[in-house]
Amino acid sequence: MSTGFVESPAQAAAQMPPRRSQIAPVAQAVEIMDHIPGGGFILTTVESALNWGRASSIWPLTFGLACCAIEMMAAYASRFDLDRMGVIPRATPRQADLIIVAGRATIKIAPIVRRLWEQMAEPRYVISMGSCATCGGPFYYDNYSILKGIDQVVPVDVYVPGCPPRPEALIEGILKLQEKIKREPILRQQAAALLAR
Amino acid sequence: MALRTEELMLNMGPQHPSTHGVLRLIVTLDGENITDVQPDIGYLHSSVEKMMEHRTYVQNVALVDRGLDYLIALNNEEAYCLAVETLAGIQPPDRARYIRVVFSELNRIASHLVWLGTWAIDLGATTVFLWCFREREMILDLFEQVTGGRLHHVYFRIGGVYADMPPGWTERCTQFLDYFLPKVDEYDALLTQNPIFLARTKGVGKISRADAIALGASGPVARASGVAYDVRKAAPYEVYDRMAFDVPVLTDGDCYARYLIRLQEMRESVRILRQALRGLPEGEVRTRVPMTMKAPRGEAYVHTESPRGSLGVHIVSDGEETPYRVKIRAPSFSNLYALTEMMKGWKIADVIAILGSIDIVLSDVDR
């Protein structure tokens, strides 16, 4: 039976050379813009406009593991209403920007979390919700089946502590992620990544 | 020329919005018809039973909250505390037993609300989800005022409950009940006569009385098939023998009957709650139990009626501070057996309706 692991993105990139049309012309335009006088300022303005849009429409994957998923559902529901922040759950990783790892992850589910993360389109983000997803929580000692922290399989952007965190805490985590997204030099990062290939 | 056909194996889950957690169903299909369904479990196995062997009896209360069914933390605590009390021969005060009934019935309503909301959203009715969670938040507020927690409380202790309720809480609880009972009729109005809902649930996923018993189903799943068995009536624990309430039983055995049973159970819970709040005696809420409590050598089995069925806790003690072995009879796990029988012969589109109707929580299945 398959373990669920697919090859890492770095391996996949090494095997498949990028087509020229994928790199040019936006990446090169960004590169040129960054070097002409005043171009950096325009680039930053464009980036901040793009980032505002990205930060205001974070679409998470509907993926719940354990208790924290119930609090995540409560955060989507009537009282807390995450739709206010532009957070609308999507049922497939292909449409999602964010995966909220809500609850304890076992060693059996870990490869599946990794695969879901790999199926998401970049840029992608991970929120580790609750103590179990962060470090194993109450299942840290004397336990043979729980993964001691989801950051062993996927890179985590925001950790939300709690057992389980209140919906307010998850909202705070999403606001922190929005701050992080708004600071990202997204165009320059993408251009550099493309041109480096 | 005859066309060659073969059965199709379809994997549903472990990541699927409607599996209520991380369950993988291996569905074998003949065209659109289901010929076989095999659940693959263990994606949330937390080795709780093993962990409990390394923690003291008092510490384990915090573990049964999270390790078993996380929607009904208080019912889990109740079953575990009752088992330890039976083993060690501790008698909690009367007031504590009433308080436990109040809280486990509130938790039953909260659990049924989550089930109704998520099942309705699986069937395409989003409004019900939002309405159910609106009322559930009020129950969680009531919990929070007493226990400080929304989901995991660690409120029941061996020998009683942690602390008494704050002043005015019983009045607020009664106010909530007055508000809540008409709301059940609202859910009723949304779904019970809804033609789409009827088409998707009525007659779907039938299981006979004999099959339900043979496969070990309990709780609303068994009662919808005509098994008139409720642990609260059959083997009363706490103070359920002093409460007047009915156990709803239907004989259809389909998804619709299971829905009606749970709806009626919410109304019955309100009835129990009113009696328990009215009859709340004065006095202590906790028998003193040392933190390093040692249970005498022996074993005890206690079963209670959790919202999902018969929840049993079997503790074996060798006279130490920690249990020698704890075995949990999880209702969701037993109800999952009946799933294969329910799904055979139905269409692929009915998988979601049938799976949702047995109300599984994967944490309870895998433990």
Boltz contact constraints between the chains, C-beta under 6 A:
constraints:
  - contact:
      token1: [A, 62]
      token2: [B, 17]
      max_distance: 6.0
  - contact:
      token1: [A, 63]
      token2: [B, 15]
      max_distance: 6.0
  - contact:
      token1: [A, 66]
      token2: [B, 363]
      max_distance: 6.0
  - contact:
      token1: [A, 67]
      token2: [B, 70]
      max_distance: 6.0
  - contact:
      token1: [A, 67]
      token2: [B, 151]
      max_distance: 6.0
  - contact:
      token1: [A, 77]
      token2: [B, 130]
      max_distance: 6.0
  - contact:
      token1: [A, 77]
      token2: [B, 133]
      max_distance: 6.0
  - contact:
      token1: [A, 78]
      token2: [B, 130]
      max_distance: 6.0
  - contact:
      token1: [A, 78]
      token2: [B, 133]
      max_distance: 6.0
  - contact:
      token1: [A, 78]
      token2: [B, 134]
      max_distance: 6.0
  - contact:
      token1: [A, 79]
      token2: [B, 137]
      max_distance: 6.0
  - contact:
      token1: [A, 91]
      token2: [B, 17]
      max_distance: 6.0
  - contact:
      token1: [A, 106]
      token2: [B, 45]
      max_distance: 6.0
  - contact:
      token1: [A, 108]
      token2: [B, 42]
      max_distance: 6.0
  - contact:
      token1: [A, 108]
      token2: [B, 43]
      max_distance: 6.0
  - contact:
      token1: [A, 109]
      token2: [B, 22]
      max_distance: 6.0
  - contact:
      token1: [A, 109]
      token2: [B, 43]
      max_distance: 6.0
  - contact:
      token1: [A, 112]
      token2: [B, 14]
      max_distance: 6.0
  - contact:
      token1: [A, 116]
      token2: [B, 15]
      max_distance: 6.0
  - contact:
      token1: [A, 139]
      token2: [B, 46]
      max_distance: 6.0
  - contact:
      token1: [A, 142]
      token2: [B, 51]
      max_distance: 6.0
  - contact:
      token1: [A, 142]
      token2: [B, 54]
      max_distance: 6.0
  - contact:
      token1: [A, 143]
      token2: [B, 47]
      max_distance: 6.0
  - contact:
      token1: [A, 143]
      token2: [B, 51]
      max_distance: 6.0
  - contact:
      token1: [A, 144]
      token2: [B, 47]
      max_distance: 6.0
  - contact:
      token1: [A, 145]
      token2: [B, 45]
      max_distance: 6.0
  - contact:
      token1: [A, 145]
      token2: [B, 47]
      max_distance: 6.0
  - contact:
      token1: [A, 146]
      token2: [B, 46]
      max_distance: 6.0
  - contact:
      token1: [A, 164]
      token2: [B, 151]
      max_distance: 6.0
